[in-house]
Amino acid sequence: MELAPLLGIQKGVTAIIGSGGKTTLLRTLADELPRRVLLCTSTHFQGYADLPTVLDPTEEALREALAKHPIVCAAGRSPIGKLVDCGIDYEVLASLADYVLVEADGSRQLPLKAHAGHEPVIPACARQVICVVGLSGLHHPVAETVHRPELFCPMAGCAPEDEATPERVARALVREHLADTYFLNQADDAVRLSLACQLSAPLIAQGNRVIAGSLHANTYVVF
């Protein structure tokens, strides 16, 4: 089953935020989408060792790379070696590729997160914002499973030592209201799929598209 049509990916710029599988989601979508795909970041990301990467690119360099490869990474280099924003306007990137997938925040490898005031960095021309939520973080202490628990707790109405329940995570996501599409990742069994169902209800009530599933198993459910 392909995930891109379930998420409603359109040509142009798509921003992907959240935690619990952003990097894998970008790669999964890139492999599914037809024609020319650019993977990049508006903040920083790890990149993909098995894909051609154009560092500190020019428009011409990206055009040449996309003529040779269906999927290309574009990134700048920071002084400490991280891959960062490539420095080219996203409307220009969208004129070079059919699809531009942007990793638009970081999560310190934790499955859940709350966003600080300076993030996510969503390109103004983005046609869609997808928030990834890692279900493996549910029913663990907030302090252990959430990036920026000090921001999450006031929104969720809990303390750092409390569990990150589906209700609390949904409450925080609804209050942030940063995306129009939510992908609840790591639904690897019936128990987590049930948790995803609980988490999805408030998001759907807000008018969002919600998909749950497992990037590892390539199985997905539309709520």
C-alpha positions, -999 to 999 in steps of 0.1 A, spaced: 0 0 0 14 34 -9 13 62 17 16 93 -5 -20 92 -19 -34 85 16 -16 116 29 -27 136 -1 7 146 -12 5 173 -39 31 186 -63 51 215 -49 64 220 -13 53 197 16 66 204 51 70 175 75 72 182 113 69 164 146 87 133 158 89 95 156 97 90 120 102 122 100 134 111 82 119 77 73 87 93 61 105 116 38 124 87 22 93 65 20 74 93 2 103 101 -21 104 64 -32 67 64 -40 64 98 -57 69 99 -95 94 120 -114 117 145 -97 118 147 -59 140 170 -38 146 162 -1 158 191 20 155 208 54 145 243 66 165 236 99 188 206 99 187 169 92 208 138 88 205 134 51 206 101 33 239 83 26 225 63 -3 211 93 -22 229 119 -43 234 150 -22 242 184 -36 259 205 -9 257 243 -10 239 240 -43 233 264 -71 201 262 -92 221 248 -121 237 221 -99 203 209 -87 189 210 -122 218 188 -135 214 164 -105 177 160 -110 182 153 -147 204 123 -137 186 111 -106 149 109 -96 156 117 -60 181 143 -48 190 158 -14 199 195 -13 216 209 18 239 235 31 268 228 55 270 243 89 303 250 107 297 220 129 291 196 101 253 194 102 233 195 70 211 226 70 189 247 48 203 248 12 199 285 9 177 285 -22 142 300 -21 116 272 -18 95 286 -47 127 282 -68 132 246 -56 96 239 -65 103 251 -100 132 226 -103 115 195 -89 80 181 -91 79 175 -53 99 192 -26 98 174 8 111 196 37 120 183 71 110 214 91 120 208 127 140 185 150 130 161 178 163 149 194 153 113 184 123 112 208 89 99 197 69 129 209 75 166 210 62 201 217 73 230 195 92 261 207 83 295 194 111 295 167 98 262 151 87 246 130 102 265 101 76 260 75 82 275 40 56 301 31 48 283 -1 42 249 15 9 234 2 7 209 31 21 204 66 23 168 79 29 162 116 44 128 125 36 114 159 55 84 174 30 61 191 59 43 209 60 73 232 25 68 246 21 57 282 56 65 291 66 94 314 64 127 296 99 136 308 113 106 292 95 105 259 87 141 249 111 166 235 105 199 254 83 185 282 83 220 298 62 232 268 42 200 264 29 199 300 11 232 301 -7 224 269 -15 188 279 -25 197 315 -1 173 332 33 171 350 66 157 336 63 126 356 28 118 343 22 94 314 19 107 278 -16 94 273 -34 96 239 -57 122 254 -28 144 266 -9 141 234 -40 149 213 -47 179 236 -12 193 230 -14 188 192 -48 205 190 -36 235 210 -5 238 188 -26 234 156 5 234 133 -5 209 107 -34 199 85 -24 163 82 -12 139 110 6 106 105 5 84 136 35 62 131 47 30 148 12 14 149 29 -20 147 2 -40 165 -35 -39 175 -27 -23 208 -10 7 192 -36 9 165 -62 12 193 -41 40 209 -39 57 175 -77 56 172 -80 73 206 -55 100 197 -71 106 163 -106 116 174 -98 152 186 -76 158 155 -104 147 132 -129 168 151 -106 198 143 -109 190 106 -76 173 100 -67 143 78 -53 115 101 -35 84 89 -21 57 113 3 30 104 38 16 104 65 28 81 84 -4 90 56 -27 80 42 -6 52 7 -9 66 -17 21 70 -52 29 81 -72 60 73 -93 74 101 
